[in-house]
Amino acid sequence: MTEPQILSLARTVCSFEGVRCSRDAPIIFGPQGISGPDDSGIVGHLSVHMGEQVADATYKFFARHNLFEKKWDFSALLDQICKRFQGLKNNCGRKKAIKYYNDSFIMGDGVDLGSLVIWQDEEVIDVLHAIRMKHPQNITIHDQMRAFSRICHREEVECQKTNATVFKINNINWRDYPFFWNETCEVYVAGWQHMSDMGKVWKGDKIVEFLKREDIEAALRWPLLGPLFLFLWSLFLYLMSYCSGKQTNLNRIQKIILPIVAFATGSFIFTAFVEPTDMIDRAMHSREYLPDLEIFENEEPADAVMRWAKEASRKHHPIVRQPIHEMLLEHVCARTDLFNCTRRRAWELMDFGHITVASQSYQLYHMDPRADPVMKGACVTTNALDPCIERTARLHCGRIVPPPMGCVRDLARHMANQYREFNRGRGSSKNAYTKLVLEMDATHEEIFRRAARLVRQRGMNFPPLARVGNGTAKMYYDHDKRSMAAYGYWDAFQRLKDKEAREWTDKPCTPMF
């Protein structure tokens, strides 16, 4: 019998009354126990059914056991199975798995979309959002989230996010924004791999590929690499001197000159090929792209660009307030068909954890307008609940399917408690902007006014920026709670008071010592 005949016979038998079938296709591979890369034991059993692609079965196995979150290599396991078991040759036709398939998918008020295929590299929420944009009259946001919950509730489907990406910019680098010529924070990297002409020389591509390996980069970041290199280079020069000369011992002049030559040449080689220079920094920005800019549903473009700028600054020079930041915001706001830029200033992002409903986790966040001095008084509390927090709670509850009982009330209370706790900890925050209730796009005048107001609220006649002849006098440091808080705000202002100080404060580099 052929494979289609066997499957048809199995489905026919299972359709008989009194016959119970847990599956309608025979197993052609497995159940095979799969152990972890760290030999931690078997995490589960993988089976491949007749008519099923190995890629689809492997994806289901990964999704059931949360192996994508554990950073397991999907392609490596798939190749290992297909190469080791020759009987699965016909089931290894593709390397990309189908995440979800439905030959008659209905969404919204009876809208028949025909067959729906969601591939492994696609997000469920992105596909459903694209469908909703094609049928804006018949499919609502509630219909989208209800379909999302129905698909992602299946244990063999992995859903990494709950907000769709409505706009994305790839391959961002400095050549698109010629005013961005800042240095990078990555100093312990091999210079060769960032030289733009390195790939043109003989074996240059292989050298660059070798230097980009994780183990090689880790070795180059080793703090004792420089002294070790200098010792080996000096030893090499000593051996060359012994081997080239007739005498077996170095004279006094050679003993003095040789260490100097070794130190000078070793330092030059290490600086030229390991430590980056301005030319290497520019080549790095031209060869390596910044992170992709993504704007999600219900997200203000100004907040999305600020989030991108902070992420892009992790390995590069601070990007906020630079021309590349401003030009990207202008470019995004020009897309009036997708966005409505109601403001150009970013609000403060507050992460309030997550809520899990029907095995799906929803991230809870709140954008605080107090970080924008222009929006002062936007969230005036008229009752016991902050209207801005209540609006955020309604927005989150509108995307949760099915919504819990009293979702808006309970979620707003939870977020309000988290909001109060966050504000109590501002004074001890190491972030100067968080301490002053500002974002990184604040102007110098706004920073001064906010810091001065916070200091005076603590009962101290001490302006952050000392002035001569203005009638103010410094109070003695009494080590009480209010004066310590006032000096904390003054210290935050000192870190942001001028361009140079603010540039060092904005650097996101991880300290090496």
N, C-alpha and C positions, 0 to 999 in steps of 0.2 A: 504493500500500500504506500501511496505517496504521502508526503507530509500534510498537504491540505485535506486529504481523505481521512487521515488519522484525527486531525483536529475537528473535522466536521462530525465524525463518529462520536468523539468524546463529548462534544456539545449536545448531540442528540441524546446520548445516554443520560447525561446530567439533567436534561429537561424532563425526563420521565417522572411521574408522580411516585413519591416514596424513595427516590434516589437523591442522596445528598452528596454534593461534591464541593470540596474546599477549593478546587481549581479545575479548570476545563482543558488543561494541556499537560502532557507528560513532561517529566524532568529529563533533560538530556545531559545535564552537567550538575554535579553536586548531589546533595548539599556538601559544599567544601568549606571547611573551617578556615577562616582568614585570621592570621595573627598580626599584631602590630609590629612596626619597625624596631621598637625597643624591646621585643621579646616579652611583652607584658601579658601574653596569653591570647587565647582566641577571643576576638571581639564579636564574632557572629559567623553565620554560615551563608554562603553565596550559592544560589541555584539559578540555572538558566533553563527556561522552559522551551519546548518546541515552538518554532516560529518566532522566537524572541531574540533580538540582537543582544550580544554580550555587553555592548555599551549601555543599553537600557537597563539590563539586570544589574550591572555594576553601579550605575547611578542610583538605583533604588536601594542597593545595599549601603552605599555611602550616606544617603539621606536618612535611612532608618536609624543608623548608628552614629549620626552627627560627625561623620568623618571629614566633611568639608570644613567644619569649624576647627577640627584638630589638625588641619593643614596636611592631610594625607594626599599623596600623589595619585590622582585618578588615572591619568594616562599611563603611569608606570604599571599599575595593577592590571589595567586593561591589556596592555601589550604582553605582560607576563602570562596572562591566561590564554590569549590567542596564539602565542608562540609555543607554549608548552603542550597544549591540547589540540592536536591536529584535527580531531573530530568536530571541532567548533569552527572550522574554516568558513563554512557557509553562513555562520552567525556572526562573523567579524567583518561585515561589509562596510561598516562606518565606524569612525572614531568619536563622533559627537552623539551624545545621548539625547533622546526626547524626554523632556521633563514631564510634559502632560499632553495627552491627546484625547480628543473627543470628536467623533465624526458628525455629531449633531448638537452643537453648543448653542444654548439659548441664554440670552442675557437681557435683563431689563423686562419691559412689559411685552414678553412674547416675541422678542426680536431674534429670529433664527439666523445665526451667523454661519451656518454650515459647519465644516470641519475646522477645528482649532488645534494648531500644533504649536507648542511652546518648547523651544530647544533649551539645551543645557546652559548655554551662555546668555539666555534671556531671562529677565526678571518677570515674574507673573504680573506684578502691579504695573510694569511698564507696558506690557502687551494689552492689558485690560484698559489702561488709560488711553492708549492709542485707539482702541475700539470705541471708547466713549466719545472721543473727539470726532470720530467719523459719523456718529449718530447722536449729536447733542440734543436733538428733540425727543428722542425715545429712550435714552439711557442716562440716568442721573448718577451722581456720586454715590448715592446709597446702593444703586444697582451694581456699580463697579465694586464697591467694598463687599457686597454680599457674594458676588462671584469670586472675589479674591479669597474670602473666608471659606467658600465651598471647595476651592482648589487646594489651598494651602493647609486645610485641615487634614489632608491625606498625608500619612507618615512617609510616603515615598517621594514627596515633593518638597524641595527645599526652597523657602522664601526668605531671602536675606534682608529685605526691606519692605516697609509698608507704605511709603510715599513714592510716587512715580517721578521719574526724571523727565521734566518737560522741556529742558534745553541743556545742551552740552557742547562744550568747546574742547577739542582735542589738540594735541601737538602745539602747546603754547611755549614759545621761547622768545628770547630778547630780540631776535631779528624782526619780529612783528612789531616791536615797540622800541625804536632806536634810542630812546632816552634812558632806557634801563641799562646802565653800565656799572652796576655795583658788584663788589667782590662777593665771593661765596664764603660760607662758614665752614665748609669742608676743607680742613687744612691737612689732615693726615691721609692723603690719597696719592696714588702714583700719578705723577705729572704726565707720563707718556700716554696714558689712556685718554687724556683730555686734549692732547695736541691735535689740531685739526688736520695737519699734514702727515700724521703718523701712519694713517692707513694707506698712504700712497707709496711708502717705501717697501722694500723687499721684506716679506713676512710681517708687515706692519699690522695687518688685520689680526693675525694670530697672536701677536704680542699684546695688542689691546684686549683681545678676548681673554688671554691668560691673566692680565693684570686686573680684570674686572671680576675674577673669581672671588668668592666670599672668603676663602681661606687666605688668599694673597692679600686682599684688602685688610683682613684682620691682622696679618703679620705686619703690614705697613703701618697700622695704627698702634703697634706695640711701642710703648714709651722708650724701651731700651734698644730700639732698632738703630738709632743714630750712633750711640756709643759702640754697639756691637759692630756696625759697619766700619767705624773708624779703627777699631782694634784689628779687624780682619784685613783692612787695607794696609795698615802699618805693618802687620806681620808679613803681608805679601811683598811690600817694598823691601823689608829687611831680608827676606829670602832671596829676592832678586839681586840685592847688593852682594850677598854672600856668594851666590852662584856666578855672578858676572866678573867679580874681581879675583885676582890671584891670591890676595891675602885672606886669611881665614877670619881675622878680626877687623872690626871697623876702627878707624882712627878717631881722635877726639872731635875733629871738625865734622866728620860724617855723623857721629852720634848726635851732634847738635842740629845739623841741617836736616837730617832725615825725618825726625819727628815733625819739624816745621813743614816740610814738603808734604808729608803724609796728611797732616791736619788740614793744610790749605787745599790740596787736591781732593781729599775726601769730603770736605765741606762743600766744595764746588760741585762735585758729582751728586751729592745728596740733595743739595739745594736745587740743582738744575733738573733732576729727574724724579725726585720724590716730592719735595715741598712745592706747592703751586706758586706761580708768578702771575702777574697781571695778564700776560698773554694766555696762560693756561686757564685762568678764570674766564676770560672772554670766550675761549674755545669751548669751555665746559658749558656755558650758556648757549652756545651755538649748536652743540652736539647733543646735549641732554635736555629733554623737554620738562617743563614744569608740570605739576599735576593737572588733571582734567578739571575744568570748571563745570559743575553740575548745579542746576537749579531745580528744586523739587516742587511738588504741588504745594500751593498756599504759602510759598516762601517769597519774601520780598527780595528782588534782585540785589539791593544794597547789602542785605544780610548774607546772601549767597556769595557775593564777591568778597566780602570781608572774611567769611569762613574759608574760602579758597586762598585768600592772601595769607592767612595765618598758617594754613597747611603748606603752602608753597615756600614759606619762609623758614621751614624747619631745616632745610639743607642749604638755603640760599640766603643772601642778604635780605633784611626786612623789606617787604614789598609794599606794605601799607603806606598810603600817602605818596607813593611814587607814581610817575606818569603811567606805568603799566597798570596800576590799580585804577586810576581815574579813566584811562582810555577803555579798559575792559568794561567798566560800569557804563560808560557812554555807549559802547557797542551793544551791550545787552539791553539797555533801556530804549535803544532805537528799534528793537523788535516789538513794535506796538501790537503786532498780531498775536503775540504770545503773552506779553506782560503789560502791566499798568504800573509803572514806577511811581508810587505815591510819595516817595522820599528818596533822597540821595545819601542820607546818613544812616549808618548801621546802628541797630539796637543791641543791647547786651543779651547774649545767649545764655540761658539758664537750663541746665540739665536736671530734671527732677526724677530720673530713674525710668522705669518702664512698668507697664501693666500687661499681664498675660491673660488673654481670653481665648478660649477654645484652642489651646496649645499654640497660639500665635502671640508673639511679643510685640507690643506697640511702645515705641519710645515716647516719653513725655518731655516736652521742652516748652519753654516760655521765652518770648522776646520782650525784654524789659525796656520800655521807652524812656525811662529816666536817664539812660546813658546819653540821650540826645537832648541837649539843653533847649533846643527849639520846641520840643514836645513837653516842656514843663507843664505839669497840671493836666496831662492827658488822661491820667488814671486817678481822678479824684474819687475817693471812697465816699459814697453816699449812704452806704449801709455797712453791715459787718463784713462784707465781701468786696474785694477789689474787683472793679468791673473788667479790667484788662485780664486778670487771671480767670474770671468767670467766662470771658469770651474765648480764651485759650482752651478752657475745659470743654466748652461746647464744640469747638473745632475738633478736638481729639475724640470726643464721644460720638461725633457724627461719622467718624471713620471706623469705629469699632462695631463689628457685627458678630454675634448679637450684642447690643449694648447692655451692660449690667443694670440692675435696678438702681435708680437714683444715681446714675452715672455722673451727670453734671454736678450735682450737689456734693457727692463724696469726692469726686476728682478735684473739684475746686477747693474743697477744704484741705485735701492732701497737698495740693500745690501751694496753697496759702501758707501752710505750716512749713513746707520746704523753703518757701520764699523768705519767711521770717528767720529761719535758721541760717539761710545763706547771708542775709543782711547782718546778722549778729557776728558772723565770722569775717566780715569785710575788713575790719580793723587789723586783723592778724594775717591778712593775705599778703603774699610776697609780690603779687602783681600790683603795680602802682595804679594801673587803670581801674582794676577792680576795687581797690581801696578808695579811689576818688569817685566811683560810680560813673565811669566814662568808658568810651570805646577808643580804640587805637586811632580813629580818624578825627579825634578831637583837636581843636586848634589850641595854640598856646594861650590865647586870651581865655578860652573856656576852662583850661586846666587851672590857670591862676585864680579865676573867680570861684571855681568849685572848691579848690583847696583853701582859699581865704575864708569862704563861708563856713566850711567844716571846722576850721580852726577856731573861728570866733564863736561857733555854737558850743564849743567846749569851755567857754569862759575865759579865753586867753586873748589879750590884746597883742597878738603876735602875727602880723601878716607874713605869709610864706616868703614873699620877696621883700627883703629888707630895703627900706628907703631912708634917706637922710632928711631930717627936718619936717617930717610929716606928723610929728606929735605922738608917735607911738613909742612904746617902751617895752622891752622884752621882760617877761615875767620870769622869776626864778623857777628852775625845774624842781618841783616839789615831790616828784615820784608818786603822785596820786593818779587815780585811774583816768581822770579827765585830762590832765596835763600830758600823760603818756599817750593818750589817743591823739591829742592835738599835735604832739611832736611826731607821731606816726604819719599824720597827714602832711605835715611839713616835710618829712623825709621823702614821702612819695612825690611831692612837688619838686624837690631837689633833683630827683632822678629824671624829671621830665621838663626841667625849666628852660633848657636851651637845646639847640639842634644836636650838638655833639653828645650831651648827656642822654637825650632821648634816643639817639641812634644806638647807644650801647645798651640801654634798657630794653629796646625792642629786639635786640639780637636773641634769637631762639636757640643758639648753639648750646649743646650740652657741655658743661664745664669739664675739662680734662683733669683738673686737680681739685 
